[in-house]
Amino acid sequence: MKTYLVTGGAGFIGTNFVYYMLKRYKDIRLINVDALTYAGNMENLTDIKDDQRHIFVQADICDSEAIEKLFEKYDIDYVVNFAAESHVDRSITNPEIFVQTNVQGTLNLLNLAKKHWMVEDDVYKEGVKFLQVSTDEVYGSLQDTGYFTETTPLCPHSPYSASKTAADCFVQAYHDTYKLPVNITRCSNNYGPYQFPEKLIPLIINNTLHHKQLPVYGDGMNIRDWLYVEDHCKAIDMVINGGRIGEVYNVGGHNERPNIFIVKTIIAYIKENVDDSVSEALIQYVEDRKGHDRRYGIDPSKIKEDLGWYPETKFEDGICLTIQWYLDHKKWMEHITSGAYMEYYQAMYEKKAEDA
């Protein structure tokens, strides 16, 4: 049985990864660690609350004592680090939190993995690996042509991307200096179920359903490469099990779309399937975000050639699946927008304490 320490596993991508892995593998154990700050949601995990292969632990990755206890209690084979503050707007307002979690937290995980996996100097237990889940935002911005490759210089433009860049550099340094077995994956914009509704797609879905204004930065022509989250989870699994030690792998969907296209697609879907009174009149162009990168685009050739991964979900299919998921989970969205989801996991912990 392989044991995974999955950090940030109550967040968007982490939740999807946990479900993906439990569905794909029978003989695994997932230690799911999440601090349950505002973006961590225990309600995401209700469908697996009785699955004995999934063990949830509320802890901060910056808490050395709490994380070390997990290394001591469980024979951890893989660390998969999703845990991060990830919203660019929040990083502009309060960059210190991003340094603490994204940089210091990653460094803490690296030190503990090194300590518990090292057999002797530069030699580690067989089969262990530290996988850092990163972002294409570390590369900065592209012009109208070209794509990010793994050799593109790192050039972050926001406090968020700067913190992820620093974390990536520490992960790479621990491989180069201490020979710690690592991989780094850098993905394009993910979309799909369980995404916190401050992000573009769920925000626009929720606002459209409630006939609220739809804020669009600048001229709406900032371009992102959209990757369906389950395709990303598959890529991470393949890198864990087959990626060459020390390598970086870019994971992209070859689905570049301007933000305004995403917004209009959501309006059209809801208009056709839910409420024919909504219209593009809800769109409101607002002042552009500070340091807003114009275009992202990933070249995923390396992961395709090395591991045979490719994005299976066409954007036209994935966006419909995503919108429909939120339509089918309106209560989930309401719990977040009202703040009730915080009360939900508090009640869950109180019940566990009573049962104990």
Secondary structure, 3 states (H helix, E strand, C coil): CEEEEEECCCCHHHHHHHHHHHHHCCCEEEEEEECCCCCCCHHHHHHHCCCCCEEEEECCCCCHHHHHHHHHHCCCCEEEECCCCCCHHHHHHCHHHHHHHHHHHHHHHHHHHHHHHEEECCEECCCCEEEEEEEHHHHCCCCCCCCECCCCCCCCCCHHHHHHHHHHHHHHHHHHHHCCCEEEEEECEEECCCCCCCCHHHHHHHHHHCCCCEEEECCCCCEEEEEEHHHHHHHHHHHHHHCCCCCEEEECCCCEEEHHHHHHHHHHHHHHHCCCCCCHHHEEEECCCCCCCCECCECCHHHHHHHCCCCCCCHHHHHHHHHHHHHHCHHHHHHHHHCHHHHHHHHHHHHHHHHC
